[in-house]
């Protein structure tokens, strides 16, 4: 029997899948210090920067005869200098026939994208703020013992006693839990095995992130080149702020801003450099490490590196070295790496003020009461142009106090 020659119309349609969003682990926004969440309303705020105080520093004298020292008020600045937006537009026909009932999904996706960008920017503090670090960028961090060693070094220098937070790579966490299961610690292992989380350990709260920043190091760090100190430049406070090294060859990309270096132990004829404790100025077990401030090219074997913090061995309330930096000392720099961070005392500040209404356009502003995160959405049309636009936007700033933090270095 022959099939009838039907004339049918093909109709294109789709069904909502209800697929979940591929979300990120936004632990930095969720755990940042929100003291300045009402940034735009602070009486101390004059412009886009707010200044906050740090504890003063002093030295002691082994005598009852007083020699009066300067009282310095130490401050840091939190500046709102970042902005972001996601925008999209439709014609009137597209809006009423295609997307009017789908605007919630567009809005959610836009906000998700913004949140990932904001979180990853805040996570940059892992690279840009600390000058101390744990890890060499080659050896994986995959055990509870390494976590304990990192926390011990962090506290050995001097640390706030409360709110210790350890931000881990999400990839490293599973390896750490796995090695821990091989230890005879039944209670901890039962909890870890059921959650597969590090959780709380050694008086620290652990958080995992898939947005930890990657630092691309200069060729000196990636080649494993050991540099030798030639000379130093000091500031008016007798602290080293610049070091000239030899052994660097000739390379335009020898040293990159935010590279980190460490003075090597066991150099013939040289003492082992150690940081002094931040309070008390006593020798700690921390090797002397520093953060590079600016890119530096090498020429004819030498390279000049601007370092932070200022490194000072002479007396004073900012003294932080047990010996003067001398010619012949050697330094090794980290290779490319991914950086987490340890903090204590809640030193990661986030300012995310509410933006004004975009008159005459309908505007929505929402502020999360817990995290202080503020987002704005407004929409409008171009008169006579058949275009309706939606804009989601936000501004923010972040500040991590360097001495309250230490980078944790994960190999790539």
Secondary structure, DSSP 8 states (H G I E B T S, - for coil): --------------------------HHHHHSB-TTTTGGG-TT--SSEEEEEE-------SSSS--------EEEEEE--EEEEEEEEE-HHHIIIIIGGGHHHHHHHHHHHHHHHHHHHHHTHHHHT-S-EE--SSS---SHHHHHHHHHHHHHT---SS--EEEEEHHHHHHHHHHHTTSS-HHHHHHHHHH----EETTEEEEEES---EE---HHHHHT-EEEEEEEEE-TTS-EEEEEEES--SEEEEE-TT-EEEE-S--TT----EEE-TTT--EEEEE-EEEE-S-EEEBTTEEEEEEEEEE--SSSTT--BSS---TT-EEEE--SEEEEEEE-SS-EEEE-------TTSEEEEEE-TTT--EEEEEEEEETTTTEEEEEEEEEEEEEE-GGGEEEEEE--
